[in-house]
Amino acid sequence: MPDELVSVTLDGQVVQVAKGTPIIEALDQIGVHVPRFCYHPRMSAVGVCRMCLVEVSGPRGFSLQPSCYLSVAEGMEVVTTSEAVRKAQGGVIEFLLANHPLDCPVCDKGGECPLQDQAFAHGAGETRYVEEKRHYAKPIPISRLIKLDRERCIQCDRCTRFADEVAGEALLDFRGRGNAIRISTFSSVEFDSYFSGNVTQICPVGALTATPYRFKARPWDLTQSASTCGWCSFGCQVSVQASQNELTRVLGIDSDAINHSWLCDRGRFGISEVNNRDSRVLSPWLREGGARREVSWTRAVGAIAEVVKQAKARNGNASVAVIGSGRLNLEDSYAWAKLALDVIGTPLVDGLLGQGGIAATWFERAASIEQALSSRALIALNVDPKEEVPVLHLRLREAVRKGLHLIEVNSTATSLSAMAATSIQLSPDKVGELAEVVMRSVPGGEGDVVILVGGLNRAMDPAVTSGILQSLVAAMPEAKILSALGAANVHGAFLAGLSPGVLPGAGEGALPSSWRAPADSSRANYANILRAASAGEVGVLILLDCDLEEAGVAPAAIEALGERCALISLASYESATSRASAVTLPLATWSEARGSMVNGEGRMLRLGEQLEPAGLSKPGWVAASLVASDLGNDMSIFTAGDIWAELKTWGGAFAGVEPEIFNSTLDGPLLPVARWNAGGPPRALDPVATPGIASVRRQGPDFRAGAVLDPHATGTGSAPTAKVLTAGRLAAADARAGVSVEIGVAGEDEAWLVLARRVYEADARLAANPALASFVRDDRVMVSPARLARLGADDGDRVRVIGSVEIEAVVHSDASIPDWAIAVEGRTIAVMHLVDGAGWSRVRLERLNG
Amino acid sequence: MPSGLGRTRSGRREPPPGRCSVRIVGGRLEHPDSHTLERFLATGGNNSFRKALLEMTPEAVAAEVLTANLLGRGGAGFEAGRKWGMLRKAKRRYLVVNGDESEPATFKDHLLVERDPHQLVEGASIAAYAIGASLAVIYLRGEFALGLERVQEAINDAYRIGALGRDIFGSGFSLDILLQPGAGAYICGEETALLESLEGKRGFPRIKPPYFPAVIGLYGAPTIVNNVETVSNLPWIVEHGGEAFKSLGSGRSTGTRLFALSGQVNRPGVYEVEMTKITFRDLIFGEEYGQGLAPSRNLTAFIPGGASSPWFFPEHLDLPLGQDEVAKAGSMLGSGSVIVMDDSSCPVRSAWRIARFFARESCGQCTPCREGGTWIDRIMERIEIGNGREEDLDLLLDLCDNISPGVVWPPAQTTICVLGPSIPPAISAAISRFRDDFLLHIKEGRCPHA
């Protein structure tokens, strides 16, 4: 429905504006900037700072009104240039500065401060305030990440509104009144929120600063580039900022389609591990005679080629297998898919940790985030957005407030439960009938149904989720899917062909003569591959940015695996896996290489290069190309542009991806481009709403083909030629056919394990980040009161959880846990080893004496 | 004739109610036991509520109030009947009685809640019936310890005798009244801050629009907020009719009003007077009222309607106590508190006290009031203690202008509510009338009155 327009006179200019537009936004539209502090385009107007006063006509003539709070109305006249307006605005600026410390030279906000900037633009040069200023103890740590300087605060209500309205965690509020009013947490309760860092970004002064960034840099010394956050698959648009080749901070860019400028703390503060040289793989490593030593790239690549050749010669192509975590960027994923499938020719490739079935169902019916949030009903399946794709939680809260009908299908209570119209329990005995139960709860009416699917319960094989998803889709053929699968580029890895049963592009793609077969969907599942590797059926196991420990393999088992086959790691961070590997190649992180990724709505997003790669790290595609060269087939990939030239010939998702597209959008195009509506012009930068972002100019994927950029490349390959594509439906149907998964049967004293993903999990990256590592919680077990009673234990007792491994933890009674389940919370990595990788893991409890 | 010399629990003398040919709200106050149920019932208590419930429709009650032209007694002086008429249609409606009376030198509601709490409950019940509310809240200033006790007793009494609760007097009308003490913030007397406070939130005035709680009030429901004295008038109006009320006073100023007279006057107290029938001179100097100033003292200024109203001077003494008459002369009757200053008082100190009060009571929500109020307070303090500068006077006036552009009456504002703009009238009046006093402070480096 088109917006109803009203006619208003703004500074003498008659314009048509959508009814309900705040005056300040109408003025922005015609290029008249009214100074403002409390106004924020992503939060409700409160009109408290009074900076944006303008003269507005009313029944009793013109009066000064806050332009952020009042909306345009037919016939309204607005004047921003009168003496009265100038006087009022100047007065407010002077009042705001009266008690402000003016310590700009030592303030982190100095140089990008809305108060500083607008004081220069609208204030007097000198103060008339000669009284003593307000004094407070400072800075006050209101959390492990945020420090509060009350003297600088101008009481604009942005942080408090964010906490209450956007995050739904009203942990910040005003205290005191009048001149003594101040921001405060509640007595000794930490401002403990996954989203706390946003308050430092929206603070229009230096009152709230991020502890990891304090005194690290001056804004004008930072270099910055627009990029995409790499912590999950939501695809938050970020400005990555660095100083002296170290990442200093990440700010959220206001993307209409995705994150509305918000970030979660993991994305915002998850940067120091990149700088942490002790945790990084800085050079290729080679294990020789039991000892690990640094070697050159040439040596390491040669060693990889050698073991691959030997394995193939001994046991055929299928003796080489590839597992990826979905974190490689799109270019890297494609290069490795081509290396594995085309050059090595193995069918055992799973770059999605078993989530290929879900991804295959997803892409054909991918919904945009916007579509999902404005749908008739959103069915959330095995997903807790707050823990998996945190910023979606913020978008979802807003959508539910506006009337989104949410149906939750999870095993235990989640952050969705309070918002959901219906919560349906995902229990092991009801999987078969689940689709029917869900269907009954979908309200009738206009609009589509969208299924939001994730991987919340780690103890449940993704194939189980995939099966439910397919029965839902079978019951609702029109339903669309928004994916919240966790790893950042799991969707891009799928589209790049690094997954069982799919060809690059995942569309009506065709098979080039040289691309032998898509990965074998029945055997190429990471769990099956790992089983085969443990059984000695795999000679070489290549791990693409994948720490097996995170995938549930205990360190001892990884070491054992390293003895049974040659482990080859492409890794940015040291981990149990990299240490057990025969060869480790140092991988450039996302901020160290240009490229692209695809998020859970199928949107292609760009990754900017902000740092020199650490040590001898290289982009993943370079590594693939080098290995391929040593195997005698350079794949014709010498630049990232070569990859793009080739991806486009695959068609499908990549049809029509041209460099020009990226110039017209801030968000990136939905794939395939044909379903994408670029909409209006990209949102303009707003230095008052999102201070610190100087530019959203981004590098993105490198489309320049042909130039030899890498000194190691031999240059013997021919330029990619247009491939003769033969028609052939992608093999996703095959993937779908093979998903019936046995959940298994719980033994008498066993229960089903619920091991929900959490924002802060003890993986190698988080462990290397001192700012975030402390947020990883202690292990604990939660069971129903009845189960606790049967166990003969009390709340707080220590128990042993026995599954594929054993862990000890404190047990708690929780009435929201169903009796058939044992929920394990807590993120030491050992907890993840309870997952046995097939069906739905089962565990039993033992009470520990004493 | 002083009367009502009862003592409060704290031992403080209660203000005398004064005399008036007609007693509307103060009718019972001559009796020392005016606060008891026995006295209330013996003097026609609940007759009006019973009459309204059993003989009148809610519309008929509202029509009498409209006829009476009862002006709100809280400060703004808006017609109560018109306010009721703006009530949005809704299933749930609330009545809130504003008894947060906290303005310096305003103490007329104080008297009513302590001395005639049953009349307050009856008036609130009539108002609730007229507007179709089944829940009314009486919000009383938290410092009214005795008042809170007595109003609660009166509510309990009303439940006991069937004047509150279900099916009152067999009329089918049900009503509950809750008593809510404030927590010590002046701003919670501002009706929208009061509603926020009732909802359990910080006492921040709501930004407008919506302009009236009658549209969106307590918990989003249409709500009428009436002052204690306003609803206390209702039993009389129901009993005698709106015409009888309107025949008192003149013009828009009908009925009687309570005036709280204080300051440097011989007999401060609360006086019920028929509106427009006497002048400020009568009130301050009249034998029945204030009985003038101390010997050999001259009146230099008086504040006609509470600390936030523009000051009046000797030339205004002959203005009648009528709403429009005072407004036309550039001030307001406001909350009915008249503060008298004689030539022994320091106008700088007086204006500073007022500025300091409002600065300290600012809610802190919006910038001009939060920052400007304290800034003015600091400058006034400096001048009073002898550290003033001549340029401070222009600075003060300019800061006033930045809070209340033009420093005109009725005030314009850069603020959300009218608390901030309550500071400039005193400052500008003091500077314009007593500039020499200011300059003397600055020149001598001390207060010449000290």
Contacts between the chains, C-beta under 8 A, distances in Angstrom:
chain1	res1	chain2	res2	distance
A	46	B	207	6.8
A	47	B	207	4.7
A	47	B	366	7.8
A	47	B	416	6.7
A	48	B	207	7.8
A	48	B	365	5.2
A	48	B	366	5.0
A	48	B	367	7.4
A	48	B	416	7.0
A	49	B	366	7.3
A	49	B	367	5.6
A	50	B	366	5.3
A	50	B	367	5.0
A	50	B	368	5.9
A	50	B	414	5.5
A	50	B	415	6.9
A	50	B	416	7.9
A	51	B	367	7.4
A	53	B	414	6.0
A	63	B	412	6.8
A	64	B	405	6.6
A	64	B	412	7.0
A	64	B	413	7.6
A	64	B	414	5.8
A	66	B	207	7.5
A	69	B	207	5.9
A	70	B	209	7.9
A	84	B	405	6.2
A	87	B	401	7.3
A	87	B	402	7.1
A	87	B	405	6.9
A	88	B	402	6.9
A	88	B	405	6.4
A	88	B	414	5.1
A	90	B	402	7.9
A	91	B	368	6.7
A	91	B	372	7.8
A	91	B	399	7.8
A	91	B	401	7.6
A	91	B	402	2.9
A	91	B	403	7.8
A	91	B	414	6.7
A	92	B	367	5.3
A	92	B	368	6.4
A	92	B	402	7.5
A	92	B	414	6.9
A	94	B	402	7.3
A	95	B	367	5.0
A	95	B	368	5.7
A	95	B	370	7.7
A	95	B	371	3.7
A	95	B	372	5.5
A	95	B	375	7.4
A	95	B	402	7.0
A	96	B	367	5.8
A	96	B	371	6.8
A	98	B	371	5.1
A	98	B	375	5.7
A	99	B	371	6.5
A	128	B	395	5.7
A	129	B	375	6.6
A	131	B	375	6.7
A	131	B	378	4.1
A	131	B	379	7.3
A	131	B	382	7.7
A	132	B	378	7.8
A	154	B	367	7.5
A	155	B	364	6.5
A	155	B	365	7.6
A	155	B	367	7.6
A	155	B	370	6.8
A	173	B	202	7.6
A	174	B	202	6.3
A	174	B	364	7.1
A	176	B	364	7.1
A	177	B	185	6.7
A	177	B	187	7.5
A	177	B	203	7.9
A	177	B	361	7.7
A	177	B	362	6.7
A	177	B	363	5.4
A	177	B	364	4.8
A	178	B	359	6.3
A	178	B	360	5.8
A	178	B	361	6.8
A	178	B	362	3.8
A	178	B	363	6.9
A	178	B	364	4.7
A	178	B	370	6.1
A	178	B	373	6.9
A	178	B	374	7.0
A	179	B	359	6.7
A	179	B	360	7.8
A	179	B	362	7.1
A	179	B	364	6.9
A	179	B	370	6.2
A	179	B	371	7.6
A	179	B	373	7.3
A	179	B	374	4.0
A	180	B	364	7.3
A	181	B	363	7.6
A	181	B	364	3.0
A	181	B	365	7.7
A	181	B	370	6.6
